[in-house]
Amino acid sequence: MSVTHASDGENPDRQTKSSAGNSDPVEVDVRRYRRWRDRRREAERLRSRPSMLGKEAEDILDFARTWAPFGGAPEEETFVNFGMCRSRFTERLWQIIGEVGSGLTEVTELKRAYPQRNWPR
């Protein structure tokens, strides 16, 4: 068994025992949990701040956040809920994010689900 220093913001004086270096299943689960917890805290912080957006913009952001873990909303859902095709929805989403800004963890997740394109102007 090898001894490695703790990572991911843990106390550097604390050591953990690992039989396979960084691939210890417990450590992997701990890191995954911490990422999930940090995303959840950031989302809660963003929800708790006073809204400077209109109702449509808030609805689009909430909808995008809801569908982001699943790779983004299907075309049918964006059309039924907002009357937009997916590409227009994505364009509007990034316009809103550009106006308001957003937390780093949230933007990373949204980029994966709704990639930006070079929209014709």
C-alpha positions in Angstrom: 0.0 0.0 0.0 1.4 3.4 -0.9 0.7 6.6 0.9 -0.3 9.7 -1.1 -1.1 13.2 -0.1 -4.8 14.2 -0.2 -5.9 16.4 -3.0 -9.0 18.3 -4.2 -8.8 21.0 -1.6 -8.4 18.7 1.4 -6.0 19.4 4.2 -2.5 18.9 2.8 -1.3 17.5 6.1 -3.8 14.7 6.0 -2.7 11.6 4.1 -4.7 8.8 2.6 -3.8 5.2 1.9 -4.2 3.9 -1.6 -3.5 0.6 -3.1 -3.6 1.8 -6.7 -2.4 5.4 -6.6 -5.1 7.9 -7.7 -7.5 5.3 -9.1 -8.8 4.3 -5.6 -12.6 3.9 -6.1 -13.3 5.8 -2.8 -11.2 8.7 -3.9 -12.9 8.8 -7.3 -16.3 8.8 -5.6 -15.2 11.6 -3.2 -14.0 13.7 -6.1 -17.2 13.1 -8.1 -19.3 14.0 -5.0 -17.3 17.2 -4.4 -17.8 18.3 -8.1 -21.5 17.6 -7.8 -21.7 19.5 -4.5 -19.8 22.5 -5.9 -22.1 22.6 -8.9 -25.2 22.4 -6.7 -23.9 25.2 -4.4 -23.1 27.4 -7.4 -26.6 26.8 -8.9 -28.2 27.6 -5.5 -26.1 30.8 -5.3 -27.2 31.8 -8.8 -30.9 31.1 -8.0 -30.8 33.1 -4.8 -29.4 36.3 -6.3 -32.0 38.9 -7.4 -33.1 38.4 -10.9 -32.2 41.1 -13.5 -33.7 39.0 -16.3 -37.0 39.0 -17.8 -39.4 36.0 -17.5 -38.5 34.6 -20.9 -34.7 34.7 -20.2 -35.2 33.1 -16.8 -37.3 30.4 -18.3 -34.7 29.7 -21.0 -31.9 29.5 -18.5 -33.9 27.2 -16.2 -34.9 25.0 -19.1 -31.3 24.8 -20.4 -30.0 23.9 -16.9 -32.6 21.2 -16.5 -31.7 19.5 -19.8 -27.9 20.1 -19.8 -27.1 16.9 -17.9 -28.9 15.0 -20.7 -26.9 16.6 -23.5 -29.4 19.4 -24.1 -33.1 19.7 -24.8 -34.5 17.8 -27.8 -35.7 19.9 -30.7 -39.4 19.1 -29.9 -39.1 20.3 -26.4 -37.6 23.7 -27.4 -40.3 24.1 -30.0 -43.2 23.2 -27.7 -41.9 25.4 -24.8 -40.5 28.4 -26.7 -41.6 28.1 -30.3 -37.9 28.0 -31.4 -35.8 25.4 -33.2 -32.9 24.1 -31.2 -30.3 26.3 -33.0 -32.3 29.5 -32.3 -32.8 28.4 -28.7 -29.0 27.8 -28.4 -28.3 31.2 -30.0 -30.7 32.9 -27.6 -29.3 31.0 -24.6 -25.8 32.3 -25.3 -27.1 35.8 -25.9 -28.6 35.7 -22.4 -25.5 34.3 -20.8 -23.4 37.0 -22.5 -25.7 39.7 -21.1 -25.9 38.3 -17.6 -22.9 36.2 -17.1 -23.0 32.9 -15.2 -21.0 30.8 -12.9 -17.9 29.0 -14.3 -19.2 25.5 -13.5 -22.6 26.2 -15.1 -21.1 27.6 -18.3 -18.9 24.5 -18.7 -21.9 22.2 -18.4 -24.0 24.4 -20.8 -21.1 24.5 -23.3 -21.1 20.7 -23.5 -24.9 20.6 -24.0 -25.4 23.6 -26.2 -22.2 24.3 -28.2 -21.8 27.8 -29.6 -21.5 28.2 -33.3 -20.4 31.1 -35.4 -23.9 32.5 -36.0 -24.3 34.6 -39.2 -25.0 38.2 -38.3 
